[in-house]
């Protein structure tokens, strides 16, 4: 049970790390990557949608976008002005409770 709780906490830390990278991206480009551009925009200059002219990435230290503690990709939704990052939790399904609950950047 404590190892499961550690996975929840590690996933929250990953989301906070992505938050920091997205803040720096926005500082340079006056917008967040859109849903279409995705979190890959933190690694490579986007080639779809509005192309950022001041991209100064990569904005992540690792050469990849992190996954949550259960090895699932984060869900990223953005209109360029605001964003949400979600992990579907231990069960990998929307909703759920306790360890299966979704973890959202809006709740941190």
FILUM-772239 format. One record per residue (C-alpha): x, y, z; residue in one letter. Coordinates in steps of 0.25 Angstrom, whole numbers, plus 2048, in hexadecimal, padded with zeros to 3 digits. Example, Ala and Ser with C-alpha at 12.3 -4.5 7.8 and 13.67 -1.06 7.14 Angstrom:
<rs>
<r><x>831</x><y>7EE</y><z>81F</z><type>a</type></r>
<r><x>837</x><y>7FC</y><z>81D</z><type>s</type></r>
</rs>
This chain:
<rs>
<r><x>800</x><y>800</y><z>800</z><type>x</type></r>
<r><x>80B</x><y>80A</y><z>803</z><type>x</type></r>
<r><x>812</x><y>807</y><z>7F6</z><type>x</type></r>
<r><x>805</x><y>80A</y><z>7EF</z><type>x</type></r>
<r><x>804</x><y>817</y><z>7F6</z><type>x</type></r>
<r><x>812</x><y>81A</y><z>7F2</z><type>x</type></r>
<r><x>80E</x><y>818</y><z>7E4</z><type>x</type></r>
<r><x>803</x><y>822</y><z>7E5</z><type>x</type></r>
<r><x>80D</x><y>82C</y><z>7EB</z><type>x</type></r>
<r><x>817</x><y>82A</y><z>7E1</z><type>x</type></r>
<r><x>80C</x><y>82C</y><z>7D6</z><type>x</type></r>
<r><x>809</x><y>839</y><z>7DD</z><type>x</type></r>
<r><x>817</x><y>83D</y><z>7DC</z><type>x</type></r>
<r><x>818</x><y>83A</y><z>7CD</z><type>x</type></r>
<r><x>80C</x><y>843</y><z>7CB</z><type>x</type></r>
<r><x>812</x><y>84E</y><z>7D3</z><type>x</type></r>
<r><x>81F</x><y>84C</y><z>7CA</z><type>x</type></r>
<r><x>817</x><y>84D</y><z>7BE</z><type>x</type></r>
<r><x>810</x><y>859</y><z>7C3</z><type>x</type></r>
<r><x>81E</x><y>860</y><z>7C5</z><type>x</type></r>
<r><x>822</x><y>85D</y><z>7B7</z><type>x</type></r>
<r><x>815</x><y>862</y><z>7B1</z><type>x</type></r>
<r><x>817</x><y>86F</y><z>7B9</z><type>x</type></r>
<r><x>824</x><y>871</y><z>7B3</z><type>x</type></r>
<r><x>81F</x><y>86D</y><z>7A5</z><type>x</type></r>
<r><x>814</x><y>878</y><z>7A7</z><type>x</type></r>
<r><x>81E</x><y>882</y><z>7AC</z><type>x</type></r>
<r><x>826</x><y>881</y><z>79F</z><type>x</type></r>
<r><x>81A</x><y>87F</y><z>795</z><type>x</type></r>
<r><x>80E</x><y>886</y><z>79C</z><type>x</type></r>
<r><x>805</x><y>87A</y><z>79B</z><type>x</type></r>
<r><x>805</x><y>86C</y><z>79F</z><type>x</type></r>
<r><x>806</x><y>860</y><z>795</z><type>x</type></r>
<r><x>7F8</x><y>85C</y><z>790</z><type>x</type></r>
<r><x>7F2</x><y>84F</y><z>791</z><type>x</type></r>
<r><x>7F6</x><y>84C</y><z>783</z><type>x</type></r>
<r><x>805</x><y>850</y><z>786</z><type>x</type></r>
<r><x>805</x><y>848</y><z>793</z><type>x</type></r>
<r><x>80F</x><y>846</y><z>79D</z><type>x</type></r>
<r><x>81A</x><y>843</y><z>792</z><type>x</type></r>
<r><x>81A</x><y>852</y><z>790</z><type>x</type></r>
<r><x>823</x><y>852</y><z>79C</z><type>x</type></r>
<r><x>82D</x><y>84A</y><z>795</z><type>x</type></r>
<r><x>82C</x><y>84E</y><z>787</z><type>x</type></r>
<r><x>827</x><y>85B</y><z>780</z><type>x</type></r>
<r><x>819</x><y>858</y><z>77C</z><type>x</type></r>
<r><x>817</x><y>857</y><z>76D</z><type>x</type></r>
<r><x>807</x><y>858</y><z>76D</z><type>x</type></r>
<r><x>7FE</x><y>863</y><z>772</z><type>x</type></r>
<r><x>804</x><y>870</y><z>776</z><type>x</type></r>
<r><x>813</x><y>86E</y><z>775</z><type>x</type></r>
<r><x>81A</x><y>875</y><z>780</z><type>x</type></r>
<r><x>825</x><y>87F</y><z>77B</z><type>x</type></r>
<r><x>82C</x><y>880</y><z>789</z><type>x</type></r>
<r><x>82D</x><y>871</y><z>78C</z><type>x</type></r>
<r><x>839</x><y>86F</y><z>794</z><type>x</type></r>
<r><x>838</x><y>860</y><z>798</z><type>x</type></r>
<r><x>839</x><y>855</y><z>79B</z><type>x</type></r>
<r><x>831</x><y>859</y><z>7A8</z><type>x</type></r>
<r><x>833</x><y>84B</y><z>7AE</z><type>x</type></r>
<r><x>840</x><y>846</y><z>7B3</z><type>x</type></r>
<r><x>83D</x><y>837</y><z>7AF</z><type>x</type></r>
<r><x>83D</x><y>835</y><z>7A0</z><type>x</type></r>
<r><x>82E</x><y>830</y><z>7A2</z><type>x</type></r>
<r><x>821</x><y>834</y><z>7A7</z><type>x</type></r>
<r><x>81F</x><y>82D</y><z>7B5</z><type>x</type></r>
<r><x>814</x><y>823</y><z>7B7</z><type>x</type></r>
<r><x>80C</x><y>822</y><z>7C4</z><type>x</type></r>
<r><x>811</x><y>817</y><z>7CE</z><type>x</type></r>
<r><x>809</x><y>80D</y><z>7C8</z><type>x</type></r>
<r><x>810</x><y>80F</y><z>7BA</z><type>x</type></r>
<r><x>804</x><y>816</y><z>7B4</z><type>x</type></r>
<r><x>805</x><y>822</y><z>7AC</z><type>x</type></r>
<r><x>7FF</x><y>82F</y><z>7B2</z><type>x</type></r>
<r><x>7F3</x><y>835</y><z>7AB</z><type>x</type></r>
<r><x>7F6</x><y>843</y><z>7A7</z><type>x</type></r>
<r><x>7EB</x><y>84C</y><z>7A3</z><type>x</type></r>
<r><x>7ED</x><y>85B</y><z>79F</z><type>x</type></r>
<r><x>7E7</x><y>866</y><z>797</z><type>x</type></r>
<r><x>7F5</x><y>86E</y><z>798</z><type>x</type></r>
<r><x>7F0</x><y>877</y><z>7A4</z><type>x</type></r>
<r><x>7ED</x><y>86C</y><z>7AE</z><type>x</type></r>
<r><x>7F0</x><y>85E</y><z>7B0</z><type>x</type></r>
<r><x>7ED</x><y>851</y><z>7B8</z><type>x</type></r>
<r><x>7F6</x><y>845</y><z>7BA</z><type>x</type></r>
<r><x>7F0</x><y>838</y><z>7BF</z><type>x</type></r>
<r><x>7F4</x><y>82B</y><z>7C3</z><type>x</type></r>
<r><x>7EA</x><y>820</y><z>7C3</z><type>x</type></r>
<r><x>7EF</x><y>81A</y><z>7D0</z><type>x</type></r>
<r><x>7F2</x><y>80C</y><z>7D3</z><type>x</type></r>
<r><x>7E7</x><y>806</y><z>7CB</z><type>x</type></r>
<r><x>7EA</x><y>80E</y><z>7BF</z><type>x</type></r>
<r><x>7DB</x><y>811</y><z>7BD</z><type>x</type></r>
<r><x>7D3</x><y>81E</y><z>7BE</z><type>x</type></r>
<r><x>7CE</x><y>821</y><z>7CC</z><type>x</type></r>
<r><x>7D0</x><y>817</y><z>7D8</z><type>x</type></r>
<r><x>7D3</x><y>819</y><z>7E6</z><type>x</type></r>
<r><x>7DE</x><y>818</y><z>7F0</z><type>x</type></r>
<r><x>7EB</x><y>813</y><z>7E8</z><type>x</type></r>
<r><x>7E2</x><y>812</y><z>7DC</z><type>x</type></r>
<r><x>7DE</x><y>820</y><z>7DC</z><type>x</type></r>
<r><x>7E3</x><y>829</y><z>7D1</z><type>x</type></r>
<r><x>7EE</x><y>833</y><z>7D4</z><type>x</type></r>
<r><x>7EC</x><y>841</y><z>7CE</z><type>x</type></r>
<r><x>7F5</x><y>84D</y><z>7CD</z><type>x</type></r>
<r><x>7E8</x><y>855</y><z>7D1</z><type>x</type></r>
<r><x>7E8</x><y>84E</y><z>7DE</z><type>x</type></r>
<r><x>7F6</x><y>850</y><z>7E3</z><type>x</type></r>
</rs>
